[in-house]
């Protein structure tokens, strides 16, 4: 039975997402951080005027508590202020 185009497409998207997560993990490992920190740090780097946790939460579609947890470790290591 032939798979539908939708099933093939979603399978490929899932595979790409897993590959991106693996690359993030590999690169962030040298800094002692996880893949979860990547997007937040990139957003902060692109905003020289800074972002509030609320703004960052909105951009990353995360809640403020999650942003607070994600930023704690980079702050402690001096990668974000």
PDB file with one MODEL, atoms N, CA, C and O in Angstrom:
MODEL        1
ATOM      1  N   UNK A   1       0.834  -1.175   0.000  1.00  0.00           N
ATOM      2  CA  UNK A   1       0.000   0.000   0.000  1.00  0.00           C
ATOM      3  C   UNK A   1       0.885   1.247   0.000  1.00  0.00           C
ATOM      4  O   UNK A   1       1.841   1.335   0.770  1.00  0.00           O
ATOM      5  N   UNK A   2       0.572   2.178  -0.838  1.00  0.00           N
ATOM      6  CA  UNK A   2       1.355   3.404  -0.972  1.00  0.00           C
ATOM      7  C   UNK A   2       1.027   4.376   0.159  1.00  0.00           C
ATOM      8  O   UNK A   2      -0.141   4.594   0.481  1.00  0.00           O
ATOM      9  N   UNK A   3       2.070   4.958   0.759  1.00  0.00           N
ATOM     10  CA  UNK A   3       1.857   5.942   1.821  1.00  0.00           C
ATOM     11  C   UNK A   3       1.352   7.240   1.202  1.00  0.00           C
ATOM     12  O   UNK A   3       1.702   7.593   0.076  1.00  0.00           O
ATOM     13  N   UNK A   4       0.537   7.925   1.956  1.00  0.00           N
ATOM     14  CA  UNK A   4       0.033   9.205   1.462  1.00  0.00           C
ATOM     15  C   UNK A   4       1.155  10.239   1.474  1.00  0.00           C
ATOM     16  O   UNK A   4       2.137  10.095   2.202  1.00  0.00           O
ATOM     17  N   UNK A   5       1.002  11.253   0.681  1.00  0.00           N
ATOM     18  CA  UNK A   5       2.002  12.319   0.618  1.00  0.00           C
ATOM     19  C   UNK A   5       2.116  13.022   1.965  1.00  0.00           C
ATOM     20  O   UNK A   5       3.200  13.448   2.364  1.00  0.00           O
ATOM     21  N   UNK A   6       0.998  13.140   2.658  1.00  0.00           N
ATOM     22  CA  UNK A   6       1.008  13.774   3.971  1.00  0.00           C
ATOM     23  C   UNK A   6       1.858  12.972   4.959  1.00  0.00           C
ATOM     24  O   UNK A   6       2.666  13.547   5.689  1.00  0.00           O
ATOM     25  N   UNK A   7       1.682  11.667   4.986  1.00  0.00           N
ATOM     26  CA  UNK A   7       2.455  10.801   5.890  1.00  0.00           C
ATOM     27  C   UNK A   7       3.939  10.887   5.559  1.00  0.00           C
ATOM     28  O   UNK A   7       4.766  10.992   6.464  1.00  0.00           O
ATOM     29  N   UNK A   8       4.281  10.844   4.297  1.00  0.00           N
ATOM     30  CA  UNK A   8       5.686  10.976   3.890  1.00  0.00           C
ATOM     31  C   UNK A   8       6.252  12.332   4.301  1.00  0.00           C
ATOM     32  O   UNK A   8       7.362  12.416   4.827  1.00  0.00           O
ATOM     33  N   UNK A   9       5.486  13.387   4.059  1.00  0.00           N
ATOM     34  CA  UNK A   9       5.923  14.740   4.387  1.00  0.00           C
ATOM     35  C   UNK A   9       6.156  14.887   5.893  1.00  0.00           C
ATOM     36  O   UNK A   9       7.201  15.387   6.309  1.00  0.00           O
ATOM     37  N   UNK A  10       5.196  14.458   6.709  1.00  0.00           N
ATOM     38  CA  UNK A  10       5.358  14.606   8.153  1.00  0.00           C
ATOM     39  C   UNK A  10       6.510  13.746   8.674  1.00  0.00           C
ATOM     40  O   UNK A  10       7.194  14.139   9.619  1.00  0.00           O
ATOM     41  N   UNK A  11       6.725  12.604   8.081  1.00  0.00           N
ATOM     42  CA  UNK A  11       7.864  11.776   8.458  1.00  0.00           C
ATOM     43  C   UNK A  11       9.183  12.474   8.172  1.00  0.00           C
ATOM     44  O   UNK A  11      10.105  12.434   8.986  1.00  0.00           O
ATOM     45  N   UNK A  12       9.268  13.116   7.009  1.00  0.00           N
ATOM     46  CA  UNK A  12      10.476  13.863   6.662  1.00  0.00           C
ATOM     47  C   UNK A  12      10.693  15.056   7.584  1.00  0.00           C
ATOM     48  O   UNK A  12      11.820  15.328   7.997  1.00  0.00           O
ATOM     49  N   UNK A  13       9.626  15.760   7.904  1.00  0.00           N
ATOM     50  CA  UNK A  13       9.735  16.904   8.810  1.00  0.00           C
ATOM     51  C   UNK A  13      10.227  16.445  10.181  1.00  0.00           C
ATOM     52  O   UNK A  13      11.087  17.093  10.777  1.00  0.00           O
ATOM     53  N   UNK A  14       9.697  15.349  10.680  1.00  0.00           N
ATOM     54  CA  UNK A  14      10.148  14.816  11.972  1.00  0.00           C
ATOM     55  C   UNK A  14      11.624  14.445  11.927  1.00  0.00           C
ATOM     56  O   UNK A  14      12.360  14.694  12.882  1.00  0.00           O
ATOM     57  N   UNK A  15      12.052  13.854  10.829  1.00  0.00           N
ATOM     58  CA  UNK A  15      13.452  13.473  10.676  1.00  0.00           C
ATOM     59  C   UNK A  15      14.362  14.703  10.660  1.00  0.00           C
ATOM     60  O   UNK A  15      15.422  14.701  11.286  1.00  0.00           O
ATOM     61  N   UNK A  16      13.956  15.733   9.957  1.00  0.00           N
ATOM     62  CA  UNK A  16      14.737  16.969   9.897  1.00  0.00           C
ATOM     63  C   UNK A  16      14.814  17.613  11.283  1.00  0.00           C
ATOM     64  O   UNK A  16      15.878  18.070  11.702  1.00  0.00           O
ATOM     65  N   UNK A  17      13.696  17.643  11.981  1.00  0.00           N
ATOM     66  CA  UNK A  17      13.664  18.225  13.321  1.00  0.00           C
ATOM     67  C   UNK A  17      14.625  17.497  14.258  1.00  0.00           C
ATOM     68  O   UNK A  17      15.345  18.139  15.022  1.00  0.00           O
ATOM     69  N   UNK A  18      14.645  16.184  14.208  1.00  0.00           N
ATOM     70  CA  UNK A  18      15.562  15.406  15.045  1.00  0.00           C
ATOM     71  C   UNK A  18      17.014  15.697  14.688  1.00  0.00           C
ATOM     72  O   UNK A  18      17.868  15.783  15.570  1.00  0.00           O
ATOM     73  N   UNK A  19      17.290  15.848  13.404  1.00  0.00           N
ATOM     74  CA  UNK A  19      18.660  16.161  12.971  1.00  0.00           C
ATOM     75  C   UNK A  19      19.092  17.531  13.463  1.00  0.00           C
ATOM     76  O   UNK A  19      20.231  17.704  13.896  1.00  0.00           O
ATOM     77  N   UNK A  20      18.201  18.500  13.403  1.00  0.00           N
ATOM     78  CA  UNK A  20      18.524  19.850  13.884  1.00  0.00           C
ATOM     79  C   UNK A  20      18.786  19.822  15.380  1.00  0.00           C
ATOM     80  O   UNK A  20      19.736  20.448  15.849  1.00  0.00           O
ATOM     81  N   UNK A  21      17.960  19.109  16.139  1.00  0.00           N
ATOM     82  CA  UNK A  21      18.166  18.987  17.580  1.00  0.00           C
ATOM     83  C   UNK A  21      19.524  18.351  17.887  1.00  0.00           C
ATOM     84  O   UNK A  21      20.224  18.789  18.800  1.00  0.00           O
ATOM     85  N   UNK A  22      19.890  17.331  17.135  1.00  0.00           N
ATOM     86  CA  UNK A  22      21.181  16.661  17.347  1.00  0.00           C
ATOM     87  C   UNK A  22      22.339  17.619  17.076  1.00  0.00           C
ATOM     88  O   UNK A  22      23.323  17.627  17.816  1.00  0.00           O
ATOM     89  N   UNK A  23      22.227  18.426  16.018  1.00  0.00           N
ATOM     90  CA  UNK A  23      23.285  19.398  15.708  1.00  0.00           C
ATOM     91  C   UNK A  23      23.390  20.450  16.801  1.00  0.00           C
ATOM     92  O   UNK A  23      24.492  20.826  17.198  1.00  0.00           O
ATOM     93  N   UNK A  24      22.250  20.926  17.291  1.00  0.00           N
ATOM     94  CA  UNK A  24      22.269  21.905  18.381  1.00  0.00           C
ATOM     95  C   UNK A  24      22.961  21.316  19.603  1.00  0.00           C
ATOM     96  O   UNK A  24      23.791  21.974  20.230  1.00  0.00           O
ATOM     97  N   UNK A  25      22.621  20.082  19.937  1.00  0.00           N
ATOM     98  CA  UNK A  25      23.230  19.435  21.102  1.00  0.00           C
ATOM     99  C   UNK A  25      24.737  19.318  20.945  1.00  0.00           C
ATOM    100  O   UNK A  25      25.485  19.585  21.886  1.00  0.00           O
ATOM    101  N   UNK A  26      25.184  18.923  19.766  1.00  0.00           N
ATOM    102  CA  UNK A  26      26.623  18.779  19.520  1.00  0.00           C
ATOM    103  C   UNK A  26      27.347  20.108  19.702  1.00  0.00           C
ATOM    104  O   UNK A  26      28.400  20.161  20.337  1.00  0.00           O
ATOM    105  N   UNK A  27      26.791  21.171  19.153  1.00  0.00           N
ATOM    106  CA  UNK A  27      27.458  22.474  19.215  1.00  0.00           C
ATOM    107  C   UNK A  27      27.406  23.082  20.610  1.00  0.00           C
ATOM    108  O   UNK A  27      28.367  23.719  21.040  1.00  0.00           O
ATOM    109  N   UNK A  28      26.303  22.895  21.318  1.00  0.00           N
ATOM    110  CA  UNK A  28      26.158  23.515  22.635  1.00  0.00           C
ATOM    111  C   UNK A  28      26.905  22.755  23.728  1.00  0.00           C
ATOM    112  O   UNK A  28      27.177  23.302  24.796  1.00  0.00           O
ATOM    113  N   UNK A  29      27.232  21.509  23.461  1.00  0.00           N
ATOM    114  CA  UNK A  29      27.920  20.676  24.443  1.00  0.00           C
ATOM    115  C   UNK A  29      29.233  21.313  24.892  1.00  0.00           C
ATOM    116  O   UNK A  29      29.584  21.241  26.070  1.00  0.00           O
ATOM    117  N   UNK A  30      29.953  21.929  23.973  1.00  0.00           N
ATOM    118  CA  UNK A  30      31.247  22.538  24.334  1.00  0.00           C
ATOM    119  C   UNK A  30      31.093  23.698  25.309  1.00  0.00           C
ATOM    120  O   UNK A  30      32.053  24.071  25.983  1.00  0.00           O
ATOM    121  N   UNK A  31      29.892  24.275  25.390  1.00  0.00           N
ATOM    122  CA  UNK A  31      29.634  25.372  26.321  1.00  0.00           C
ATOM    123  C   UNK A  31      28.968  24.887  27.609  1.00  0.00           C
ATOM    124  O   UNK A  31      28.690  25.674  28.514  1.00  0.00           O
ATOM    125  N   UNK A  32      28.721  23.591  27.673  1.00  0.00           N
ATOM    126  CA  UNK A  32      28.043  23.045  28.843  1.00  0.00           C
ATOM    127  C   UNK A  32      26.566  23.388  28.882  1.00  0.00           C
ATOM    128  O   UNK A  32      25.958  23.435  29.952  1.00  0.00           O
ATOM    129  N   UNK A  33      25.990  23.627  27.705  1.00  0.00           N
ATOM    130  CA  UNK A  33      24.575  23.964  27.605  1.00  0.00           C
ATOM    131  C   UNK A  33      23.868  22.922  26.748  1.00  0.00           C
ATOM    132  O   UNK A  33      24.507  22.084  26.113  1.00  0.00           O
ATOM    133  N   UNK A  34      22.548  22.986  26.742  1.00  0.00           N
ATOM    134  CA  UNK A  34      21.775  22.028  25.952  1.00  0.00           C
ATOM    135  C   UNK A  34      21.195  22.691  24.715  1.00  0.00           C
ATOM    136  O   UNK A  34      21.299  23.904  24.533  1.00  0.00           O
ATOM    137  N   UNK A  35      20.591  21.884  23.878  1.00  0.00           N
ATOM    138  CA  UNK A  35      19.966  22.392  22.653  1.00  0.00           C
ATOM    139  C   UNK A  35      18.869  23.394  22.966  1.00  0.00           C
ATOM    140  O   UNK A  35      18.602  24.287  22.162  1.00  0.00           O
ATOM    141  N   UNK A  36      18.236  23.263  24.111  1.00  0.00           N
ATOM    142  CA  UNK A  36      17.136  24.162  24.481  1.00  0.00           C
ATOM    143  C   UNK A  36      17.598  25.615  24.599  1.00  0.00           C
ATOM    144  O   UNK A  36      16.792  26.534  24.452  1.00  0.00           O
ATOM    145  N   UNK A  37      18.858  25.824  24.858  1.00  0.00           N
ATOM    146  CA  UNK A  37      19.371  27.180  25.024  1.00  0.00           C
ATOM    147  C   UNK A  37      19.631  27.881  23.688  1.00  0.00           C
ATOM    148  O   UNK A  37      19.693  29.110  23.646  1.00  0.00           O
ATOM    149  N   UNK A  38      19.782  27.139  22.618  1.00  0.00           N
ATOM    150  CA  UNK A  38      20.233  27.675  21.339  1.00  0.00           C
ATOM    151  C   UNK A  38      19.373  28.819  20.830  1.00  0.00           C
ATOM    152  O   UNK A  38      19.890  29.909  20.586  1.00  0.00           O
ATOM    153  N   UNK A  39      18.081  28.602  20.666  1.00  0.00           N
ATOM    154  CA  UNK A  39      17.219  29.637  20.090  1.00  0.00           C
ATOM    155  C   UNK A  39      17.175  30.881  20.962  1.00  0.00           C
ATOM    156  O   UNK A  39      17.210  31.999  20.448  1.00  0.00           O
ATOM    157  N   UNK A  40      17.098  30.702  22.275  1.00  0.00           N
ATOM    158  CA  UNK A  40      17.042  31.859  23.165  1.00  0.00           C
ATOM    159  C   UNK A  40      18.313  32.696  23.060  1.00  0.00           C
ATOM    160  O   UNK A  40      18.243  33.922  22.981  1.00  0.00           O
ATOM    161  N   UNK A  41      19.469  32.044  23.059  1.00  0.00           N
ATOM    162  CA  UNK A  41      20.731  32.779  22.943  1.00  0.00           C
ATOM    163  C   UNK A  41      20.855  33.460  21.583  1.00  0.00           C
ATOM    164  O   UNK A  41      21.376  34.572  21.496  1.00  0.00           O
ATOM    165  N   UNK A  42      20.388  32.815  20.535  1.00  0.00           N
ATOM    166  CA  UNK A  42      20.409  33.439  19.197  1.00  0.00           C
ATOM    167  C   UNK A  42      19.522  34.675  19.164  1.00  0.00           C
ATOM    168  O   UNK A  42      19.907  35.704  18.610  1.00  0.00           O
ATOM    169  N   UNK A  43      18.339  34.577  19.752  1.00  0.00           N
ATOM    170  CA  UNK A  43      17.426  35.737  19.806  1.00  0.00           C
ATOM    171  C   UNK A  43      18.078  36.888  20.559  1.00  0.00           C
ATOM    172  O   UNK A  43      17.999  38.040  20.132  1.00  0.00           O
ATOM    173  N   UNK A  44      18.721  36.576  21.681  1.00  0.00           N
ATOM    174  CA  UNK A  44      19.379  37.619  22.464  1.00  0.00           C
ATOM    175  C   UNK A  44      20.547  38.240  21.703  1.00  0.00           C
ATOM    176  O   UNK A  44      20.769  39.448  21.782  1.00  0.00           O
ATOM    177  N   UNK A  45      21.283  37.429  20.978  1.00  0.00           N
ATOM    178  CA  UNK A  45      22.416  37.940  20.198  1.00  0.00           C
ATOM    179  C   UNK A  45      21.946  38.869  19.080  1.00  0.00           C
ATOM    180  O   UNK A  45      22.653  39.807  18.710  1.00  0.00           O
ATOM    181  N   UNK A  46      20.770  38.613  18.553  1.00  0.00           N
ATOM    182  CA  UNK A  46      20.227  39.436  17.472  1.00  0.00           C
ATOM    183  C   UNK A  46      19.540  40.701  17.975  1.00  0.00           C
ATOM    184  O   UNK A  46      19.090  41.516  17.171  1.00  0.00           O
ATOM    185  N   UNK A  47      19.453  40.877  19.283  1.00  0.00           N
ATOM    186  CA  UNK A  47      18.794  42.041  19.873  1.00  0.00           C
ATOM    187  C   UNK A  47      19.783  42.774  20.778  1.00  0.00           C
ATOM    188  O   UNK A  47      19.740  42.607  21.997  1.00  0.00           O
ATOM    189  N   UNK A  48      20.676  43.585  20.198  1.00  0.00           N
ATOM    190  CA  UNK A  48      21.700  44.257  21.011  1.00  0.00           C
ATOM    191  C   UNK A  48      21.102  45.140  22.103  1.00  0.00           C
ATOM    192  O   UNK A  48      21.755  45.399  23.115  1.00  0.00           O
ATOM    193  N   UNK A  49      19.858  45.608  21.907  1.00  0.00           N
ATOM    194  CA  UNK A  49      19.204  46.426  22.934  1.00  0.00           C
ATOM    195  C   UNK A  49      18.629  45.570  24.054  1.00  0.00           C
ATOM    196  O   UNK A  49      18.165  46.085  25.072  1.00  0.00           O
ATOM    197  N   UNK A  50      18.666  44.261  23.854  1.00  0.00           N
ATOM    198  CA  UNK A  50      18.179  43.317  24.857  1.00  0.00           C
ATOM    199  C   UNK A  50      16.707  42.990  24.675  1.00  0.00           C
ATOM    200  O   UNK A  50      15.999  43.644  23.910  1.00  0.00           O
ATOM    201  N   UNK A  51      16.270  41.993  25.372  1.00  0.00           N
ATOM    202  CA  UNK A  51      14.874  41.571  25.369  1.00  0.00           C
ATOM    203  C   UNK A  51      14.462  41.273  26.799  1.00  0.00           C
ATOM    204  O   UNK A  51      15.262  40.785  27.597  1.00  0.00           O
ATOM    205  N   UNK A  52      13.230  41.563  27.112  1.00  0.00           N
ATOM    206  CA  UNK A  52      12.716  41.146  28.411  1.00  0.00           C
ATOM    207  C   UNK A  52      12.383  39.658  28.328  1.00  0.00           C
ATOM    208  O   UNK A  52      12.276  39.095  27.238  1.00  0.00           O
ATOM    209  N   UNK A  53      12.223  39.038  29.478  1.00  0.00           N
ATOM    210  CA  UNK A  53      11.832  37.631  29.460  1.00  0.00           C
ATOM    211  C   UNK A  53      10.468  37.465  28.806  1.00  0.00           C
ATOM    212  O   UNK A  53      10.221  36.461  28.137  1.00  0.00           O
ATOM    213  N   UNK A  54       9.589  38.426  28.988  1.00  0.00           N
ATOM    214  CA  UNK A  54       8.276  38.374  28.355  1.00  0.00           C
ATOM    215  C   UNK A  54       8.365  38.428  26.837  1.00  0.00           C
ATOM    216  O   UNK A  54       7.682  37.681  26.137  1.00  0.00           O
ATOM    217  N   UNK A  55       9.220  39.327  26.334  1.00  0.00           N
ATOM    218  CA  UNK A  55       9.411  39.426  24.878  1.00  0.00           C
ATOM    219  C   UNK A  55      10.010  38.135  24.328  1.00  0.00           C
ATOM    220  O   UNK A  55       9.580  37.634  23.289  1.00  0.00           O
ATOM    221  N   UNK A  56      10.997  37.608  25.027  1.00  0.00           N
ATOM    222  CA  UNK A  56      11.638  36.374  24.596  1.00  0.00           C
ATOM    223  C   UNK A  56      10.637  35.209  24.630  1.00  0.00           C
ATOM    224  O   UNK A  56      10.617  34.372  23.728  1.00  0.00           O
ATOM    225  N   UNK A  57       9.826  35.168  25.660  1.00  0.00           N
ATOM    226  CA  UNK A  57       8.805  34.124  25.766  1.00  0.00           C
ATOM    227  C   UNK A  57       7.845  34.188  24.578  1.00  0.00           C
ATOM    228  O   UNK A  57       7.473  33.159  24.016  1.00  0.00           O
ATOM    229  N   UNK A  58       7.453  35.386  24.209  1.00  0.00           N
ATOM    230  CA  UNK A  58       6.534  35.551  23.071  1.00  0.00           C
ATOM    231  C   UNK A  58       7.198  35.135  21.764  1.00  0.00           C
ATOM    232  O   UNK A  58       6.582  34.449  20.948  1.00  0.00           O
ATOM    233  N   UNK A  59       8.431  35.537  21.561  1.00  0.00           N
ATOM    234  CA  UNK A  59       9.150  35.183  20.332  1.00  0.00           C
ATOM    235  C   UNK A  59       9.357  33.677  20.209  1.00  0.00           C
ATOM    236  O   UNK A  59       9.280  33.125  19.111  1.00  0.00           O
ATOM    237  N   UNK A  60       9.616  33.020  21.318  1.00  0.00           N
ATOM    238  CA  UNK A  60       9.906  31.585  21.317  1.00  0.00           C
ATOM    239  C   UNK A  60       8.677  30.726  21.612  1.00  0.00           C
ATOM    240  O   UNK A  60       8.777  29.503  21.712  1.00  0.00           O
ATOM    241  N   UNK A  61       7.535  31.365  21.749  1.00  0.00           N
ATOM    242  CA  UNK A  61       6.283  30.682  22.108  1.00  0.00           C
ATOM    243  C   UNK A  61       6.471  29.727  23.291  1.00  0.00           C
ATOM    244  O   UNK A  61       6.097  28.555  23.247  1.00  0.00           O
ATOM    245  N   UNK A  62       7.063  30.279  24.339  1.00  0.00           N
ATOM    246  CA  UNK A  62       7.253  29.563  25.607  1.00  0.00           C
ATOM    247  C   UNK A  62       6.587  30.397  26.699  1.00  0.00           C
ATOM    248  O   UNK A  62       6.338  31.588  26.509  1.00  0.00           O
ATOM    249  N   UNK A  63       6.303  29.782  27.828  1.00  0.00           N
ATOM    250  CA  UNK A  63       5.789  30.587  28.930  1.00  0.00           C
ATOM    251  C   UNK A  63       6.971  31.201  29.682  1.00  0.00           C
ATOM    252  O   UNK A  63       8.105  30.738  29.565  1.00  0.00           O
ATOM    253  N   UNK A  64       6.684  32.251  30.457  1.00  0.00           N
ATOM    254  CA  UNK A  64       7.750  32.991  31.140  1.00  0.00           C
ATOM    255  C   UNK A  64       8.534  32.121  32.119  1.00  0.00           C
ATOM    256  O   UNK A  64       9.743  32.294  32.275  1.00  0.00           O
ATOM    257  N   UNK A  65       7.855  31.197  32.769  1.00  0.00           N
ATOM    258  CA  UNK A  65       8.544  30.310  33.715  1.00  0.00           C
ATOM    259  C   UNK A  65       9.563  29.441  32.993  1.00  0.00           C
ATOM    260  O   UNK A  65      10.661  29.213  33.501  1.00  0.00           O
ATOM    261  N   UNK A  66       9.203  28.957  31.814  1.00  0.00           N
ATOM    262  CA  UNK A  66      10.124  28.124  31.035  1.00  0.00           C
ATOM    263  C   UNK A  66      11.317  28.950  30.564  1.00  0.00           C
ATOM    264  O   UNK A  66      12.454  28.479  30.607  1.00  0.00           O
ATOM    265  N   UNK A  67      11.066  30.168  30.120  1.00  0.00           N
ATOM    266  CA  UNK A  67      12.163  31.057  29.701  1.00  0.00           C
ATOM    267  C   UNK A  67      13.096  31.308  30.883  1.00  0.00           C
ATOM    268  O   UNK A  67      14.316  31.298  30.721  1.00  0.00           O
ATOM    269  N   UNK A  68      12.543  31.528  32.043  1.00  0.00           N
ATOM    270  CA  UNK A  68      13.352  31.758  33.233  1.00  0.00           C
ATOM    271  C   UNK A  68      14.265  30.565  33.514  1.00  0.00           C
ATOM    272  O   UNK A  68      15.442  30.739  33.829  1.00  0.00           O
ATOM    273  N   UNK A  69      13.726  29.373  33.401  1.00  0.00           N
ATOM    274  CA  UNK A  69      14.531  28.157  33.628  1.00  0.00           C
ATOM    275  C   UNK A  69      15.615  28.005  32.552  1.00  0.00           C
ATOM    276  O   UNK A  69      16.757  27.660  32.855  1.00  0.00           O
ATOM    277  N   UNK A  70      15.245  28.267  31.296  1.00  0.00           N
ATOM    278  CA  UNK A  70      16.203  28.103  30.191  1.00  0.00           C
ATOM    279  C   UNK A  70      17.340  29.111  30.308  1.00  0.00           C
ATOM    280  O   UNK A  70      18.480  28.787  29.975  1.00  0.00           O
ATOM    281  N   UNK A  71      17.055  30.326  30.774  1.00  0.00           N
ATOM    282  CA  UNK A  71      18.084  31.369  30.847  1.00  0.00           C
ATOM    283  C   UNK A  71      18.967  31.282  32.088  1.00  0.00           C
ATOM    284  O   UNK A  71      20.048  31.872  32.117  1.00  0.00           O
ATOM    285  N   UNK A  72      18.532  30.571  33.090  1.00  0.00           N
ATOM    286  CA  UNK A  72      19.295  30.513  34.350  1.00  0.00           C
ATOM    287  C   UNK A  72      20.735  30.042  34.125  1.00  0.00           C
ATOM    288  O   UNK A  72      21.676  30.689  34.583  1.00  0.00           O
ATOM    289  N   UNK A  73      20.906  28.941  33.437  1.00  0.00           N
ATOM    290  CA  UNK A  73      22.241  28.370  33.255  1.00  0.00           C
ATOM    291  C   UNK A  73      23.160  29.258  32.407  1.00  0.00           C
ATOM    292  O   UNK A  73      24.305  29.480  32.802  1.00  0.00           O
ATOM    293  N   UNK A  74      22.703  29.776  31.256  1.00  0.00           N
ATOM    294  CA  UNK A  74      23.587  30.681  30.503  1.00  0.00           C
ATOM    295  C   UNK A  74      23.963  31.930  31.299  1.00  0.00           C
ATOM    296  O   UNK A  74      25.074  32.442  31.160  1.00  0.00           O
ATOM    297  N   UNK A  75      23.046  32.421  32.129  1.00  0.00           N
ATOM    298  CA  UNK A  75      23.370  33.578  32.975  1.00  0.00           C
ATOM    299  C   UNK A  75      24.459  33.225  33.960  1.00  0.00           C
ATOM    300  O   UNK A  75      25.396  33.999  34.157  1.00  0.00           O
ATOM    301  N   UNK A  76      24.347  32.056  34.586  1.00  0.00           N
ATOM    302  CA  UNK A  76      25.348  31.619  35.566  1.00  0.00           C
ATOM    303  C   UNK A  76      26.722  31.436  34.927  1.00  0.00           C
ATOM    304  O   UNK A  76      27.746  31.635  35.580  1.00  0.00           O
ATOM    305  N   UNK A  77      26.743  31.057  33.650  1.00  0.00           N
ATOM    306  CA  UNK A  77      28.013  30.830  32.946  1.00  0.00           C
ATOM    307  C   UNK A  77      28.534  32.091  32.261  1.00  0.00           C
ATOM    308  O   UNK A  77      29.611  32.071  31.666  1.00  0.00           O
ATOM    309  N   UNK A  78      27.776  33.190  32.340  1.00  0.00           N
ATOM    310  CA  UNK A  78      28.211  34.462  31.780  1.00  0.00           C
ATOM    311  C   UNK A  78      27.901  34.644  30.306  1.00  0.00           C
ATOM    312  O   UNK A  78      28.445  35.554  29.681  1.00  0.00           O
ATOM    313  N   UNK A  79      27.046  33.809  29.729  1.00  0.00           N
ATOM    314  CA  UNK A  79      26.702  33.931  28.311  1.00  0.00           C
ATOM    315  C   UNK A  79      25.530  34.875  28.073  1.00  0.00           C
ATOM    316  O   UNK A  79      25.307  35.313  26.944  1.00  0.00           O
ATOM    317  N   UNK A  80      24.788  35.187  29.111  1.00  0.00           N
ATOM    318  CA  UNK A  80      23.657  36.101  29.015  1.00  0.00           C
ATOM    319  C   UNK A  80      23.570  36.872  30.325  1.00  0.00           C
ATOM    320  O   UNK A  80      23.966  36.379  31.381  1.00  0.00           O
ATOM    321  N   UNK A  81      23.045  38.088  30.238  1.00  0.00           N
ATOM    322  CA  UNK A  81      22.920  38.905  31.454  1.00  0.00           C
ATOM    323  C   UNK A  81      21.504  39.381  31.624  1.00  0.00           C
ATOM    324  O   UNK A  81      21.200  40.083  32.589  1.00  0.00           O
TER     325      UNK A  81
ENDMDL
END
